[in-house]
Amino acid sequence: MKEKYKICTVCSKPFIPYRPYQKYCSFVCREKVFNKKSYYEKKNVVEKVCKNCNKTFKTNSDRKTFCSNKCYKEYYTKIVNTKIKKICLVCNKEFYTAHQFKIYCSHQCYKKIKKEREHARKISWLK
């Protein structure tokens, strides 16, 4: 059986291919071709401004909004530590909370409104 030789496109050495579509003589030559392009040349690079420190940074992701994990953590700790002024729906007292959707000042107020709802539900069933 006659063996067909191919010439490597990187180093120009003749080689016997294992597969009919093989272009490179070795793994080393293959990696030379694939590693020529840098990470940023392979994908579309966008310059963005960090939400926390306002520095510009390069990224290939549309979803990335922070330049580093450190900035991400700083930004969200600021948000968690900011207190929002709210008024309790049960006792009308002012209270501060870090949670946006909290509507009761204490667990007692929550229990009081829960009892009222359960009572109203039982009455509606009896009618």
DSSP file (Angstrom, degrees, kcal/mol; ACC not computed):
  #  RESIDUE AA STRUCTURE BP1 BP2  ACC     N-H-->O    O-->H-N    N-H-->O    O-->H-N    TCO  KAPPA ALPHA  PHI   PSI    X-CA   Y-CA   Z-CA
    1    1 A M              0   0    0      0, 0.0     2,-0.4     0, 0.0     0, 0.0   0.000 360.0 360.0 360.0 133.9    0.0    0.0    0.0
    2    2 A K        -     0   0    0      1,-0.0     2,-0.4     2,-0.0     0, 0.0  -0.679 360.0-143.0 -85.9 128.1    1.3    3.4   -1.0
    3    3 A E        -     0   0    0     -2,-0.4     2,-0.5    13,-0.0    -1,-0.0  -0.760  11.7-139.6 -92.2 132.3    1.5    6.0    1.8
    4    4 A K        -     0   0    0     -2,-0.4     2,-0.3    13,-0.1    -1,-0.0  -0.771  13.4-148.1 -93.4 131.4    0.7    9.5    0.8
    5    5 A Y        -     0   0    0     -2,-0.5     2,-0.3    11,-0.2    11,-0.2  -0.745  10.3-165.2 -96.0 144.8    2.9   12.2    2.3
    6    6 A K  E     -A   15   0A   0      9,-3.2     9,-2.9    -2,-0.3     2,-0.5  -0.864  19.4-123.5-120.0 161.4    1.6   15.7    3.1
    7    7 A I  E     -A   14   0A   0     -2,-0.3     2,-0.1     7,-0.2     5,-0.0  -0.922  27.9-117.2-109.2 129.1    3.6   18.8    3.9
    8    8 A C     >  -     0   0    0      5,-2.7     4,-1.2    -2,-0.5    16,-0.2  -0.376  13.6-142.7 -63.1 134.6    3.0   20.6    7.2
    9    9 A T  T  4 S+     0   0    0     14,-1.4    -1,-0.1     2,-0.1    15,-0.1   0.626  96.2  42.3 -75.5 -12.9    1.7   24.1    6.7
   10   10 A V  T  4 S+     0   0    0     13,-0.2    -1,-0.1     3,-0.1    14,-0.1   0.890 130.7  15.5 -96.7 -56.5    3.8   25.4    9.6
   11   11 A C  T  4 S-     0   0    0      2,-0.1    -2,-0.1     0, 0.0    13,-0.0   0.508  90.8-129.5-101.9  -5.1    7.2   23.9    9.4
   12   12 A S     <  +     0   0    0     -4,-1.2    -3,-0.1     1,-0.2    -5,-0.0   0.716  58.0 142.3  63.2  25.0    7.1   22.6    5.7
   13   13 A K        -     0   0    0      1,-0.0    -5,-2.7    -6,-0.0    -1,-0.2  -0.730  54.8-114.0 -92.0 144.4    8.2   19.1    6.7
   14   14 A P  E     +A    7   0A   0      0, 0.0     2,-0.3     0, 0.0    -7,-0.2  -0.534  43.3 168.8 -74.9 145.0    6.7   16.1    5.0
   15   15 A F  E     -A    6   0A   0     -9,-2.9    -9,-3.2    -2,-0.2    11,-0.0  -0.978  38.9-114.0-150.9 160.4    4.6   13.8    7.2
   16   16 A I        -     0   0    0     -2,-0.3   -11,-0.2   -11,-0.2     2,-0.1  -0.892  39.5-133.5 -97.8 117.6    2.2   10.8    6.9
   17   17 A P        -     0   0    0      0, 0.0   -13,-0.1     0, 0.0     8,-0.1  -0.422  11.6-154.1 -75.9 145.3   -1.3   12.0    8.0
   18   18 A Y  S    S+     0   0    0     -2,-0.1    -2,-0.0     1,-0.1     3,-0.0   0.762  88.4  31.6 -81.0 -29.5   -3.4    9.9   10.4
   19   19 A R  S >  S-     0   0    0      1,-0.1     3,-1.4    -3,-0.0    -1,-0.1  -0.918  85.2-120.2-127.1 153.2   -6.5   11.5    8.9
   20   20 A P  T 3  S+     0   0    0      0, 0.0    -1,-0.1     0, 0.0    -2,-0.0   0.764 112.6  48.7 -67.0 -23.4   -7.2   12.7    5.4
   21   21 A Y  T 3  S+     0   0    0      2,-0.0     2,-0.2    -3,-0.0     0, 0.0   0.339  79.6 129.3 -97.0   6.7   -7.9   16.3    6.5
   22   22 A Q    <   +     0   0    0     -3,-1.4     3,-0.0     1,-0.1     0, 0.0  -0.429  28.0 174.7 -67.8 131.4   -4.8   16.6    8.7
   23   23 A K        +     0   0    0     -2,-0.2   -14,-1.4     1,-0.1     2,-0.3   0.651  56.5  61.3-108.6 -23.7   -2.8   19.8    8.0
   24   24 A Y        -     0   0    0    -16,-0.2    -1,-0.1   -15,-0.1   -16,-0.1  -0.830  67.1-140.7-116.7 147.3   -0.1   19.8   10.6
   25   25 A C  S    S+     0   0    0     -2,-0.3     2,-0.3     1,-0.1    -9,-0.1   0.778  82.1   5.1 -75.3 -26.7    2.7   17.3   11.3
   26   26 A S  S  > S-     0   0    0      1,-0.1     4,-1.9   -11,-0.0     5,-0.1  -0.923  75.2-100.8-150.1 172.1    2.5   17.5   15.1
   27   27 A F  H  > S+     0   0    0     -2,-0.3     4,-2.5     1,-0.2     5,-0.2   0.856 118.6  58.8 -64.5 -35.7    0.6   18.9   18.0
   28   28 A V  H  > S+     0   0    0      1,-0.2     4,-1.6     2,-0.2    -1,-0.2   0.920 107.1  45.2 -62.3 -45.7    3.3   21.5   18.4
   29   29 A C  H  > S+     0   0    0      1,-0.2     4,-1.4     2,-0.2    -1,-0.2   0.894 112.1  52.7 -65.8 -39.0    2.8   22.9   14.9
   30   30 A R  H  X S+     0   0    0     -4,-1.9     4,-2.0     1,-0.2     3,-0.2   0.917 108.8  49.4 -62.4 -43.8   -1.0   22.8   15.4
   31   31 A E  H  X S+     0   0    0     -4,-2.5     4,-2.2     1,-0.2    -1,-0.2   0.821 103.3  61.1 -67.2 -31.1   -0.7   24.8   18.6
   32   32 A K  H  < S+     0   0    0     -4,-1.6     4,-0.3     1,-0.2    -1,-0.2   0.901 108.2  44.4 -61.3 -39.4    1.5   27.4   16.9
   33   33 A V  H >< S+     0   0    0     -4,-1.4     3,-0.9    -3,-0.2     4,-0.5   0.933 116.1  44.5 -70.3 -46.7   -1.3   28.2   14.5
   34   34 A F  H 3< S+     0   0    0     -4,-2.0     3,-0.3     1,-0.2    -2,-0.2   0.765 112.6  51.3 -74.0 -24.9   -4.1   28.3   17.1
   35   35 A N  T 3< S+     0   0    0     -4,-2.2    -1,-0.2     1,-0.2    -2,-0.2   0.426  85.6  86.8 -92.4   2.1   -2.1   30.4   19.6
   36   36 A K  S <  S+     0   0    0     -3,-0.9     2,-0.3    -4,-0.3    -1,-0.2   0.917  78.7  70.4 -65.0 -42.2   -1.1   33.1   17.1
   37   37 A K  S    S-     0   0    0     -4,-0.5     2,-0.1    -3,-0.3     5,-0.0  -0.570  86.1-130.6 -77.4 136.0   -4.3   35.0   17.7
   38   38 A S     >  -     0   0    0     -2,-0.3     4,-1.3     1,-0.1     3,-0.4  -0.331  27.0-102.1 -78.7 169.3   -4.6   36.6   21.1
   39   39 A Y  H  > S+     0   0    0      1,-0.2     4,-0.8     2,-0.2     3,-0.2   0.878 121.9  48.2 -58.6 -40.7   -7.6   36.2   23.3
   40   40 A Y  H  4 S+     0   0    0      1,-0.2    -1,-0.2     2,-0.2     5,-0.2   0.732 105.7  57.5 -78.2 -21.7   -9.0   39.6   22.4
   41   41 A E  H  4 S+     0   0    0     -3,-0.4    -1,-0.2     1,-0.2    -2,-0.2   0.785 100.3  59.2 -76.5 -26.3   -8.5   39.2   18.6
   42   42 A K  H  < S+     0   0    0     -4,-1.3     2,-0.3    -3,-0.2    -1,-0.2   0.838 113.2  31.6 -70.9 -33.8  -10.7   36.1   18.6
   43   43 A K  S  < S-     0   0    0     -4,-0.8     2,-0.4    -3,-0.0     0, 0.0  -0.796  97.6 -85.9-124.1 163.9  -13.7   37.9   19.9
   44   44 A N        -     0   0    0     -2,-0.3     2,-0.4    16,-0.2    -3,-0.1  -0.554  44.5-148.0 -71.6 125.4  -15.2   41.4   19.7
   45   45 A V        -     0   0    0     -2,-0.4     2,-0.4    -5,-0.2    15,-0.2  -0.804  13.9-170.7-100.6 135.4  -13.7   43.6   22.4
   46   46 A V  E     -B   59   0B   0     13,-3.4    13,-2.2    -2,-0.4     2,-0.5  -0.968  19.1-134.3-124.7 138.6  -15.7   46.4   23.9
   47   47 A E  E     +B   58   0B   0     -2,-0.4     2,-0.3    11,-0.2    11,-0.2  -0.817  33.0 177.4 -91.8 129.8  -14.4   49.1   26.3
   48   48 A K  E     -B   57   0B   0      9,-2.9     9,-2.5    -2,-0.5     2,-0.5  -0.829  28.7-119.6-127.5 166.1  -16.7   49.6   29.2
   49   49 A V  E     -B   56   0B   0     -2,-0.3     7,-0.2     7,-0.2     2,-0.1  -0.925  32.3-117.4-109.0 130.1  -16.7   51.7   32.4
   50   50 A C     >  -     0   0    0      5,-2.8     4,-1.2    -2,-0.5    16,-0.2  -0.410  13.1-140.4 -65.9 136.0  -16.7   50.0   35.8
   51   51 A K  T  4 S+     0   0    0     14,-1.8    -1,-0.1     2,-0.1    15,-0.1   0.791  97.7  38.7 -66.5 -28.6  -19.8   50.8   37.8
   52   52 A N  T  4 S+     0   0    0     13,-0.2    -1,-0.1     3,-0.1    14,-0.1   0.941 131.3  17.1 -90.3 -55.3  -17.8   51.0   41.0
   53   53 A C  T  4 S-     0   0    0      2,-0.1    -2,-0.1     0, 0.0     3,-0.1   0.484  89.4-129.5-103.3  -3.4  -14.5   52.8   40.3
   54   54 A N     <  +     0   0    0     -4,-1.2     2,-0.3     1,-0.2    -3,-0.1   0.721  57.8 143.2  60.5  25.3  -15.3   54.4   36.9
   55   55 A K        -     0   0    0      1,-0.0    -5,-2.8    -6,-0.0     2,-0.3  -0.675  52.6-117.5 -89.1 149.4  -12.2   53.0   35.3
   56   56 A T  E     +B   49   0B   0     -2,-0.3     2,-0.3    -7,-0.2    -7,-0.2  -0.674  38.3 174.3 -85.7 143.2  -12.3   51.8   31.6
   57   57 A F  E     -B   48   0B   0     -9,-2.5    -9,-2.9    -2,-0.3     2,-0.4  -0.976  29.0-116.4-145.1 157.0  -11.6   48.2   31.0
   58   58 A K  E     +B   47   0B   0     -2,-0.3     2,-0.3   -11,-0.2   -11,-0.2  -0.776  39.1 159.5 -97.8 138.5  -11.7   45.8   28.0
   59   59 A T  E     -B   46   0B   0    -13,-2.2   -13,-3.4    -2,-0.4     8,-0.0  -0.982  39.7-149.5-150.4 158.5  -14.1   42.9   27.8
   60   60 A N  S    S+     0   0    0     -2,-0.3     2,-0.4   -15,-0.2   -16,-0.2   0.274  75.9  90.8-109.5   8.5  -15.6   40.6   25.3
   61   61 A S        -     0   0    0    -15,-0.1     3,-0.1     1,-0.1   -15,-0.1  -0.859  61.3-155.0-108.0 137.9  -18.8   40.1   27.3
   62   62 A D  S    S+     0   0    0     -2,-0.4    -1,-0.1     1,-0.2    -3,-0.0   0.748  95.6  54.3 -76.8 -23.9  -21.9   42.2   27.0
   63   63 A R  S    S+     0   0    0      2,-0.0     2,-0.3     0, 0.0    -1,-0.2   0.675  80.5 103.1 -86.6 -18.4  -23.0   41.3   30.6
   64   64 A K        +     0   0    0      1,-0.1     3,-0.1    -3,-0.1    -5,-0.0  -0.493  32.6 161.7 -73.5 128.7  -19.8   42.3   32.4
   65   65 A T        +     0   0    0     -2,-0.3   -14,-1.8   -17,-0.1     2,-0.3   0.426  54.6  65.5-125.1  -3.9  -20.1   45.6   34.3
   66   66 A F        -     0   0    0    -16,-0.2     3,-0.1   -15,-0.1   -16,-0.1  -0.928  68.6-139.7-122.8 147.4  -17.2   45.6   36.8
   67   67 A C  S    S-     0   0    0     -2,-0.3     2,-0.3     1,-0.1    -1,-0.1   0.740  84.3  -0.3 -77.2 -22.3  -13.5   45.6   36.1
   68   68 A S  S  > S-     0   0    0      1,-0.1     4,-1.8     0, 0.0    -1,-0.1  -0.963  72.8-102.9-156.0 169.8  -12.7   43.0   38.8
   69   69 A N  H  > S+     0   0    0     -2,-0.3     4,-2.5     1,-0.2     5,-0.2   0.834 118.5  60.4 -66.5 -32.5  -14.3   40.9   41.5
   70   70 A K  H  > S+     0   0    0      1,-0.2     4,-2.4     2,-0.2    -1,-0.2   0.931 106.4  45.1 -61.2 -46.2  -13.0   43.4   44.1
   71   71 A C  H  > S+     0   0    0      2,-0.2     4,-2.5     1,-0.2    -1,-0.2   0.889 111.1  54.3 -64.8 -39.3  -15.1   46.2   42.5
   72   72 A Y  H  X S+     0   0    0     -4,-1.8     4,-2.0     1,-0.2    -2,-0.2   0.932 111.2  44.6 -58.8 -47.4  -18.1   43.9   42.3
   73   73 A K  H  X S+     0   0    0     -4,-2.5     4,-2.0     1,-0.2    -2,-0.2   0.901 113.0  50.6 -66.4 -42.0  -18.0   43.1   46.0
   74   74 A E  H  X S+     0   0    0     -4,-2.4     4,-1.8    -5,-0.2    -1,-0.2   0.926 110.2  50.6 -60.7 -44.9  -17.4   46.7   47.0
   75   75 A Y  H  X S+     0   0    0     -4,-2.5     4,-1.7     1,-0.2    -2,-0.2   0.927 113.5  43.3 -60.9 -48.1  -20.4   47.9   44.9
   76   76 A Y  H  X S+     0   0    0     -4,-2.0     4,-2.1     1,-0.2    -1,-0.2   0.764 109.6  55.9 -76.4 -24.0  -22.8   45.3   46.4
   77   77 A T  H  X S+     0   0    0     -4,-2.0     4,-2.0     2,-0.2    -1,-0.2   0.853 106.4  52.7 -71.5 -32.7  -21.7   45.8   49.9
   78   78 A K  H  X S+     0   0    0     -4,-1.8     4,-0.9    -5,-0.2    -2,-0.2   0.928 110.7  47.2 -62.7 -44.2  -22.4   49.5   49.5
   79   79 A I  H >< S+     0   0    0     -4,-1.7     3,-0.6     1,-0.2    -2,-0.2   0.917 113.2  47.5 -64.6 -43.9  -25.9   48.6   48.3
   80   80 A V  H 3< S+     0   0    0     -4,-2.1    -1,-0.2     1,-0.2    -2,-0.2   0.865 112.3  49.9 -66.5 -36.0  -26.6   46.2   51.2
   81   81 A N  H 3< S+     0   0    0     -4,-2.0     2,-0.4    -5,-0.1    -1,-0.2   0.598  87.3  98.7 -82.7 -10.4  -25.3   48.6   53.8
   82   82 A T    <<  -     0   0    0     -4,-0.9     2,-0.4    -3,-0.6    -4,-0.0  -0.641  68.9-141.9 -77.2 132.1  -27.5   51.5   52.6
   83   83 A K        -     0   0    0     -2,-0.4     2,-0.4    13,-0.0    15,-0.2  -0.775   6.3-148.6 -99.1 137.7  -30.6   51.8   54.7
   84   84 A I  E     -C   97   0C   0     13,-3.9    13,-2.1    -2,-0.4     2,-0.5  -0.877  16.2-127.8-105.6 135.0  -33.9   52.7   53.2
   85   85 A K  E     +C   96   0C   0     -2,-0.4     2,-0.3    11,-0.2    11,-0.2  -0.715  39.6 167.5 -83.6 125.6  -36.4   54.7   55.3
   86   86 A K  E     -C   95   0C   0      9,-3.1     9,-2.6    -2,-0.5     2,-0.4  -0.861  32.0-129.7-133.2 166.3  -39.9   53.0   55.3
   87   87 A I  E     -C   94   0C   0     -2,-0.3     7,-0.2     7,-0.2     2,-0.1  -0.986  30.3-117.5-120.9 129.5  -43.2   53.2   57.2
   88   88 A C     >  -     0   0    0      5,-2.8     4,-1.0    -2,-0.4    16,-0.2  -0.378  12.5-143.1 -65.6 137.4  -44.7   50.0   58.7
   89   89 A L  T  4 S+     0   0    0     14,-1.7    -1,-0.1     2,-0.1    15,-0.1   0.697  95.9  41.1 -74.8 -19.3  -48.1   49.1   57.2
   90   90 A V  T  4 S+     0   0    0     13,-0.2    -1,-0.1     3,-0.1    14,-0.1   0.918 130.9  16.2 -94.1 -56.1  -49.5   47.9   60.6
   91   91 A C  T  4 S-     0   0    0      2,-0.1    -2,-0.1     0, 0.0    13,-0.0   0.462  90.6-129.0-102.9  -2.3  -48.3   50.4   63.3
   92   92 A N     <  +     0   0    0     -4,-1.0     2,-0.3     1,-0.2    -3,-0.1   0.738  56.0 147.5  59.3  27.7  -47.2   53.3   61.0
   93   93 A K        -     0   0    0      1,-0.0    -5,-2.8    -6,-0.0     2,-0.3  -0.646  50.9-116.0 -87.9 149.7  -43.8   53.6   62.7
   94   94 A E  E     +C   87   0C   0     -2,-0.3     2,-0.3    -7,-0.2    -7,-0.2  -0.669  41.7 169.5 -81.4 139.6  -40.7   54.7   60.7
   95   95 A F  E     -C   86   0C   0     -9,-2.6    -9,-3.1    -2,-0.3     2,-0.4  -0.983  28.4-128.8-147.6 158.2  -38.0   52.1   60.4
   96   96 A Y  E     +C   85   0C   0     -2,-0.3     2,-0.3   -11,-0.2   -11,-0.2  -0.889  30.5 169.4-110.7 137.7  -34.8   51.6   58.4
   97   97 A T  E     -C   84   0C   0    -13,-2.1   -13,-3.9    -2,-0.4    -2,-0.0  -0.981  38.5-145.5-144.8 154.9  -34.1   48.5   56.3
   98   98 A A  S    S+     0   0    0     -2,-0.3     2,-0.5   -15,-0.2   -16,-0.1   0.537  81.4  89.2 -92.3 -10.3  -31.6   47.3   53.7
   99   99 A H    >   -     0   0    0      1,-0.1     3,-0.7   -15,-0.1   -15,-0.1  -0.773  67.0-151.7 -95.8 130.2  -34.2   45.2   52.0
  100  100 A Q  T 3  S+     0   0    0     -2,-0.5    -1,-0.1     1,-0.2    -3,-0.0   0.833  92.2  43.2 -68.4 -35.1  -36.2   46.9   49.3
  101  101 A F  T 3  S+     0   0    0      2,-0.0     2,-0.3     0, 0.0    -1,-0.2   0.328  79.1 120.9-100.3   8.0  -39.4   44.9   49.7
  102  102 A K    <   +     0   0    0     -3,-0.7    -5,-0.1     1,-0.1     3,-0.0  -0.565  28.6 169.9 -74.0 131.0  -39.7   44.8   53.5
  103  103 A I        +     0   0    0     -2,-0.3   -14,-1.7   -17,-0.1     2,-0.4   0.466  53.0  68.5-123.4  -4.6  -43.0   46.4   54.6
  104  104 A Y        -     0   0    0    -16,-0.2   -16,-0.1   -15,-0.1     3,-0.1  -0.926  65.4-145.2-118.7 144.5  -43.3   45.5   58.3
  105  105 A C  S    S+     0   0    0     -2,-0.4     2,-0.3     1,-0.1    -1,-0.1   0.777  80.0   5.6 -77.8 -26.4  -41.0   46.9   61.1
  106  106 A S  S  > S-     0   0    0      1,-0.1     4,-1.5     0, 0.0     5,-0.1  -0.924  74.0-103.9-149.9 171.9  -41.0   43.8   63.2
  107  107 A H  H  > S+     0   0    0     -2,-0.3     4,-2.6     1,-0.2     5,-0.2   0.813 117.2  60.4 -70.2 -30.6  -42.1   40.1   63.3
  108  108 A Q  H  > S+     0   0    0      2,-0.2     4,-2.4     1,-0.2    -1,-0.2   0.912 104.7  48.3 -63.4 -42.5  -44.9   41.0   65.7
  109  109 A C  H  > S+     0   0    0      2,-0.2     4,-2.1     1,-0.2    -1,-0.2   0.896 111.3  50.9 -64.7 -39.4  -46.4   43.4   63.1
  110  110 A Y  H  X S+     0   0    0     -4,-1.5     4,-2.0     1,-0.2    -2,-0.2   0.923 111.0  48.0 -62.4 -44.4  -46.1   40.7   60.5
  111  111 A K  H  X S+     0   0    0     -4,-2.6     4,-2.4     1,-0.2    -2,-0.2   0.896 109.4  53.9 -63.1 -40.4  -47.9   38.1   62.8
  112  112 A K  H  X S+     0   0    0     -4,-2.4     4,-1.8     1,-0.2    -1,-0.2   0.927 112.0  42.9 -60.8 -46.7  -50.7   40.6   63.6
  113  113 A I  H  X S+     0   0    0     -4,-2.1     4,-2.1     1,-0.2    -1,-0.2   0.840 111.9  55.2 -69.9 -32.6  -51.5   41.2   59.9
  114  114 A K  H  X S+     0   0    0     -4,-2.0     4,-2.4     2,-0.2    -2,-0.2   0.905 107.3  49.6 -66.4 -41.2  -51.2   37.4   59.1
  115  115 A K  H  X S+     0   0    0     -4,-2.4     4,-2.5     1,-0.2    -2,-0.2   0.906 110.0  51.4 -62.6 -41.4  -53.8   36.7   61.9
  116  116 A E  H  X S+     0   0    0     -4,-1.8     4,-2.3     2,-0.2    -2,-0.2   0.903 110.3  48.7 -63.1 -41.5  -56.1   39.3   60.4
  117  117 A R  H  X S+     0   0    0     -4,-2.1     4,-2.3     2,-0.2    -2,-0.2   0.923 111.8  48.7 -64.0 -44.5  -55.8   37.8   56.9
  118  118 A E  H  X S+     0   0    0     -4,-2.4     4,-2.3     1,-0.2    -2,-0.2   0.906 111.6  49.9 -62.5 -41.7  -56.5   34.2   58.2
  119  119 A H  H  X S+     0   0    0     -4,-2.5     4,-2.1     1,-0.2    -1,-0.2   0.916 111.0  48.9 -62.4 -43.8  -59.5   35.5   60.1
  120  120 A A  H  X S+     0   0    0     -4,-2.3     4,-2.0     1,-0.2    -1,-0.2   0.865 110.2  52.1 -65.0 -36.3  -60.8   37.2   57.0
  121  121 A R  H  X S+     0   0    0     -4,-2.3     4,-1.5     2,-0.2    -1,-0.2   0.906 108.9  49.5 -66.1 -42.0  -60.3   34.1   55.0
  122  122 A K  H  X S+     0   0    0     -4,-2.3     4,-1.5     1,-0.2    -2,-0.2   0.897 110.8  50.1 -63.9 -40.6  -62.2   31.9   57.5
  123  123 A I  H  X S+     0   0    0     -4,-2.1     4,-1.3     1,-0.2    -1,-0.2   0.901 107.6  53.1 -65.1 -40.6  -65.1   34.4   57.5
  124  124 A S  H  < S+     0   0    0     -4,-2.0    -1,-0.2     1,-0.2    -2,-0.2   0.826 107.4  52.8 -65.1 -30.0  -65.3   34.4   53.7
  125  125 A W  H  < S+     0   0    0     -4,-1.5    -1,-0.2     1,-0.2    -2,-0.2   0.833 105.9  54.0 -71.5 -33.2  -65.5   30.6   53.7
  126  126 A L  H  <        0   0    0     -4,-1.5    -1,-0.2     1,-0.2    -2,-0.2   0.781 360.0 360.0 -73.3 -25.4  -68.4   30.7   56.1
  127  127 A K     <        0   0    0     -4,-1.3    -1,-0.2    -3,-0.0    -2,-0.1   0.488 360.0 360.0 -74.2 360.0  -70.5   33.0   53.9
